Amino acid sequence: MQRFCEKEARKLNKLKYILFDVDDTVTNGGKLTGEAFTAMWKLKEHGFKLIPVTGRPAGWCDMMLRQWPVQAVICENGAFVYDYDEHNAVRMIRHPLAATEPNKLLEPVKAAVLKAFPKVRMAHDQFARIYDAAFDFAEDEPKLPLETAYAVAKLCRDMGAEAKVSSIHVNAWFGAYSKADMAAIYLKDYCHADDAENEAMFFGDSPNDEPMFAAFPLSCGVANIAPFADRMAHLPAYILDGEGGYGFAEAADIICKSTQCG
């Protein structure tokens, strides 16, 4: 991974879209930093279109769309997008391969995981989810080792589900989709971005961002991606000095200065 700096940012002359994970990419210690929120507004004011790409649930994503300076939110690891239609009403764009009866399919997976791993618990935001199950291993106490998360993910896959490990949760779902699949659909079909490789940059922090790192050559990791690096086949092209929201704010400053935005 190469350090993201002004010299590299000068190559981003076609950049229009800033895509970013949420937890531990724009947050630190579970909180959205003032620096990161200010950075979002700065990028928006300078003409960039912001799209969070997150494993967080529908309920959270609705709030992000309404209250953050973003164009859209890619939700629940790519199951759907929330954005505004031509009448400025919130709409859901569902991935065509998302399961039509997700809860029915996920109940046996939930039961098996909670039985096999008694210290693992359902994430507190599970009630706000539509398409996936989120198993908490590091958001709330007691925090469990990363090895436990990977074992949970393996059990989910053994039961036929897709599964990804984030910095805090293991997300499981049914349907052949990913963050990258939904991002590609949204950018092409709804934003009419014909050159997404040069028009979009993604920021992330953990293994569940791998599909995005693989799909977007202009990808950047905040510093706290380091503990996961040896478990990942696809790393971001660039790395930042700062962790979480501080790294994201660092990148926003670099982008705006280097593209003569401010």
C-alpha positions in Angstrom: 0.0 0.0 0.0 1.3 3.4 -1.0 0.9 6.4 1.3 -1.9 8.7 0.0 -0.4 12.2 -0.5 -1.0 15.3 -2.6 1.2 13.9 -5.4 -1.0 10.9 -5.8 -4.2 12.9 -5.4 -3.2 15.1 -8.3 -4.0 12.1 -10.5 -7.6 12.3 -9.5 -8.7 14.8 -12.1 -11.8 12.9 -13.0 -12.9 12.2 -9.4 -16.6 12.8 -8.8 -17.8 10.2 -6.2 -16.4 9.5 -2.7 -17.5 6.1 -1.4 -16.7 5.1 2.1 -17.4 2.5 4.8 -18.8 3.8 8.1 -17.6 2.0 11.2 -13.9 2.6 11.9 -13.6 4.4 8.6 -15.3 7.7 9.6 -15.7 6.8 13.3 -13.2 6.4 16.1 -14.2 4.4 19.2 -17.6 4.0 17.8 -18.3 7.7 17.4 -18.5 9.8 14.2 -15.8 12.3 14.7 -16.3 16.1 14.2 -13.4 16.0 11.8 -15.0 13.3 9.6 -18.4 15.0 9.6 -16.8 18.3 8.7 -14.8 16.6 5.9 -18.0 15.2 4.4 -19.5 18.7 4.2 -16.3 20.1 2.8 -16.2 17.5 0.1 -19.9 18.0 -0.7 -19.5 21.8 -0.9 -16.7 21.3 -3.4 -18.9 19.3 -5.7 -18.1 15.7 -4.8 -21.0 13.2 -4.4 -20.7 11.1 -1.2 -22.0 7.6 -0.8 -21.5 5.6 2.4 -21.1 1.8 1.7 -21.9 0.0 4.9 -22.9 -3.2 6.7 -25.2 -1.2 8.9 -28.9 -1.8 8.8 -31.8 -0.2 6.9 -32.8 1.9 10.0 -29.4 3.5 10.3 -29.0 4.0 6.6 -32.3 5.9 6.4 -31.0 8.3 9.0 -27.7 8.7 7.2 -29.4 9.6 4.0 -31.7 12.1 5.6 -29.2 13.8 8.0 -25.7 13.4 6.4 -24.5 15.3 3.3 -24.7 12.3 1.1 -26.4 11.4 -2.2 -27.1 7.8 -1.4 -26.3 5.0 1.0 -25.4 1.4 0.0 -26.8 -0.6 2.9 -26.5 -4.0 4.6 -23.4 -5.0 2.6 -24.9 -4.3 -0.8 -28.5 -5.7 -0.4 -30.0 -2.3 -1.4 -29.4 1.4 -1.9 -31.4 4.2 -0.3 -31.4 7.5 -2.3 -33.8 10.1 -3.5 -36.0 9.8 -6.6 -36.9 12.5 -9.1 -39.6 13.7 -6.7 -37.1 14.0 -3.8 -38.7 11.0 -2.0 -36.6 8.4 -0.4 -36.5 5.1 -2.4 -35.0 1.7 -2.0 -33.2 0.1 -4.9 -32.9 -3.6 -4.1 -30.1 -5.8 -5.5 -31.7 -8.3 -7.9 -30.1 -11.2 -6.2 -31.0 -10.3 -2.6 -33.1 -13.1 -0.9 -36.9 -12.5 -1.1 -37.5 -14.2 2.3 -34.3 -13.4 4.2 -35.6 -13.9 7.8 -36.8 -17.4 7.1 -33.4 -18.3 5.7 -31.4 -16.7 8.4 -33.2 -18.0 11.5 -31.4 -21.5 11.4 -28.1 -19.7 10.9 -28.7 -17.4 13.9 -29.6 -20.4 16.1 -26.6 -22.4 15.0 -24.1 -19.6 15.6 -25.5 -18.6 19.0 -25.4 -22.3 20.1 -21.8 -22.9 18.8 -20.4 -19.7 20.1 -22.2 -18.8 23.4 -20.2 -15.6 23.9 -21.2 -14.2 20.5 -24.5 -12.2 20.5 -26.7 -10.6 17.9 -25.8 -7.0 17.2 -28.0 -4.4 19.0 -29.0 -3.0 15.7 -30.4 -6.3 14.5 -34.0 -5.1 15.0 -33.4 -2.5 12.2 -32.1 -5.0 9.6 -34.0 -6.4 6.6 -31.7 -8.7 4.7 -28.9 -9.8 7.0 -27.9 -11.1 10.4 -25.2 -9.3 12.3 -23.2 -11.1 15.0 -21.4 -8.8 17.4 -17.9 -9.8 18.4 -16.2 -6.4 19.0 -18.8 -3.6 19.1 -20.0 -4.1 22.7 -18.2 -5.7 25.7 -17.0 -8.3 26.1 -15.0 -8.1 22.9 -14.0 -11.4 21.4 -10.9 -12.3 19.4 -10.7 -12.0 15.6 -10.3 -15.7 15.4 -13.8 -16.2 16.8 -15.2 -13.9 14.1 -13.6 -15.9 11.3 -14.9 -19.1 12.9 -18.4 -17.6 13.0 -18.1 -16.6 9.3 -17.0 -20.1 8.4 -20.1 -21.7 10.1 -22.4 -19.3 8.3 -20.8 -20.2 4.9 -21.0 -23.9 5.8 -24.8 -23.4 6.1 -25.0 -21.8 2.7 -24.9 -18.1 3.6 -22.6 -15.4 2.5 -20.5 -14.0 5.3 -18.1 -11.1 5.8 -16.1 -10.0 8.9 -16.0 -6.3 9.6 -14.1 -4.6 12.4 -17.1 -5.2 14.8 -19.5 -7.7 13.3 -19.8 -10.8 11.3 -22.6 -10.2 8.7 -24.4 -13.1 7.1 -26.9 -13.1 4.3 -28.4 -15.1 1.5 -27.9 -13.8 -2.1 -25.0 -13.5 -4.4 -24.2 -9.8 -3.9 -21.6 -7.7 -2.3 -20.9 -4.0 -1.6 -19.0 -3.8 -4.9 -21.8 -5.4 -6.9 -24.4 -2.9 -5.6 -22.0 0.0 -6.0 -21.3 -0.9 -9.6 -25.1 -1.1 -10.3 -25.8 2.2 -8.7 -23.0 4.1 -10.3 -23.7 2.8 -13.8 -27.5 2.6 -13.9 -28.5 5.5 -11.6 -25.5 7.9 -11.7 -24.6 7.1 -15.3 -20.9 6.9 -14.3 -19.3 5.3 -17.4 -15.8 5.5 -16.1 -16.2 4.5 -12.4 -12.6 3.3 -12.2 -11.5 7.0 -12.5 -14.6 8.8 -11.2 -15.0 7.0 -7.8 -12.7 6.5 -4.8 -13.5 4.2 -1.9 -12.3 4.4 1.7 -12.4 1.4 4.0 -10.9 -0.3 7.0 -11.6 -4.0 7.3 -12.0 -7.4 5.5 -15.6 -6.8 4.5 -14.4 -3.9 2.4 -12.3 -6.3 0.2 -14.8 -6.5 -2.6 -14.6 -2.7 -2.9 -10.8 -2.6 -2.7 -10.8 -5.2 -5.5 -13.3 -3.4 -7.7 -12.0 0.2 -7.3 -8.4 0.9 -8.3 -8.8 4.3 -6.5 -9.1 2.8 -3.0 -7.7 4.0 0.3 -7.4 2.4 3.7 -7.4 4.3 7.0 -4.5 3.3 9.2 -6.4 0.9 11.4 -6.7 -1.6 8.5 -3.2 -2.8 9.4 -4.3 -5.7 11.8 -6.4 -7.2 9.0 -3.9 -6.8 6.2 -2.3 -10.3 6.4 -5.8 -11.9 6.2 -6.8 -10.0 3.0 -6.2 -10.9 -0.6 -7.2 -7.5 -1.9 -5.7 -4.4 -0.1 -6.4 -0.8 -0.9 -4.0 1.0 -3.3 -3.3 3.7 -0.7 -3.0 4.0 3.0 -3.5 7.0 5.3 -1.6 8.0 8.4 -4.7 8.6 10.5 -7.0 6.1 11.9 -10.8 6.1 11.3 -12.4 9.5 11.0 -9.1 11.2 11.4 -7.7 9.4 8.4 -10.8 10.2 6.4 -10.5 13.9 7.2 -6.8 13.8 6.3 -7.8 12.4 2.9 -10.5 15.0 2.3 -8.0 17.8 2.9 -5.5 16.2 0.5 -8.2 15.7 -2.2 -9.5 19.3 -1.9 -6.1 20.9 -2.0 -4.8 18.7 -4.8 -7.8 19.1 -7.0 -7.8 22.9 -6.4 -11.1 22.8 -4.6 -10.1 25.1 -1.8 
